[in-house]
């Protein structure tokens, strides 16, 4: 990412990139994939941003899904235990069906 920015703007240091990432995260335009410290573009900027992610280990692809039922269920589970869920990080990692078949 830094190399792409430098082509258009000249020499940039990592702090510039980190500030840009912070801005994009704050405005909910990207999501951080916690398990790999990667970032992806938000596929739907109009939702509440309690997303879940399916990460394909075999292809390096990440799909943002949103399931409000999961969000609500975790919130209720927390409340039942006297806990206020402030942030949810749900990342499922696995293989696609074609890769699983190839492994057999």
C-alpha positions as a printed Julia matrix, in Angstrom:
104×3 Matrix{Float64}:
   0.0     0.0    0.0
   2.8     2.43   0.86
   4.42    1.88  -2.55
   1.15    2.69  -4.32
   0.72    5.92  -2.38
   4.32    6.97  -3.04
   3.83    6.65  -6.79
   1.18    9.32  -6.68
   2.51   11.56  -3.89
   6.25   11.0   -3.59
   8.04    9.7   -0.51
   5.71    8.9    2.37
   6.54    7.4    5.72
   4.62    4.68   7.53
   3.01    7.24   9.91
   1.19    8.72   6.91
  -0.25    5.33   6.04
  -1.24    4.64   9.66
  -3.02    7.99   9.89
  -4.86    7.21   6.66
  -5.89    3.79   7.98
  -7.07    5.34  11.25
  -9.17    7.85   9.3
 -10.72    5.15   7.11
 -11.46    2.97  10.16
 -12.98    5.88  12.09
 -15.29    6.63   9.17
 -16.16    2.93   8.82
 -14.92    2.75   5.23
 -12.61   -0.2    5.93
 -12.44   -3.06   8.42
  -9.39   -4.48  10.15
  -9.03   -8.24   9.98
  -7.65   -8.81  13.46
  -6.23  -12.3   12.95
  -3.97  -11.18  10.13
  -3.59   -7.42  10.78
  -4.95   -6.77   7.3
  -7.57   -4.32   6.09
 -10.44   -4.69   3.65
 -12.83   -2.22   2.12
 -16.27   -2.16   3.71
 -18.8    -3.69   1.34
 -21.78   -1.78   2.78
 -21.13    1.55   4.47
 -24.81    1.97   5.38
 -25.0    -0.83   7.97
 -24.17   -0.75  11.67
 -20.69   -2.22  11.17
 -21.02   -5.2   13.41
 -19.73   -7.47  10.66
 -18.45  -10.99  10.58
 -15.78  -12.24   8.18
 -15.23  -15.5    6.35
 -11.54  -15.86   5.52
 -10.49  -18.41   2.93
  -7.07  -19.68   3.99
  -6.5   -21.35   0.63
  -7.14  -18.31  -1.56
  -6.44  -15.4    0.75
  -9.92  -14.02   0.12
 -12.01  -12.4    2.82
 -15.75  -11.95   2.6
 -17.59   -9.52   4.83
 -20.93  -10.82   5.96
 -23.38   -9.22   8.28
 -25.76  -11.13  10.36
 -27.69   -8.98  12.8
 -28.93  -12.13  14.54
 -25.34  -13.01  15.54
 -24.75   -9.46  16.77
 -27.93   -9.43  18.82
 -27.35  -12.92  20.24
 -23.86  -12.0   21.47
 -25.2    -8.79  22.97
 -27.9   -10.73  24.84
 -25.43  -13.4   25.99
 -23.29  -10.63  27.44
 -26.23   -8.94  29.13
 -27.32  -12.25  30.67
 -23.92  -12.35  32.36
 -23.9    -8.69  33.42
 -21.48   -7.83  30.61
 -21.89   -5.02  28.07
 -20.52   -6.06  24.68
 -18.93   -2.96  23.15
 -17.16   -4.53  20.18
 -17.45   -7.82  18.38
 -14.7    -9.45  16.34
 -15.88  -12.55  14.5
 -13.55  -14.07  11.94
 -14.05  -17.59  10.65
 -11.09  -19.14   8.82
 -11.29  -22.16   6.58
 -11.05  -23.68   3.13
 -13.42  -23.43   0.19
 -15.17  -26.59  -1.01
 -12.86  -26.97  -4.03
  -9.75  -26.87  -1.83
 -11.28  -29.36   0.63
 -12.03  -31.77  -2.25
  -8.47  -31.4   -3.57
  -7.06  -32.34  -0.17
  -8.92  -35.66  -0.11
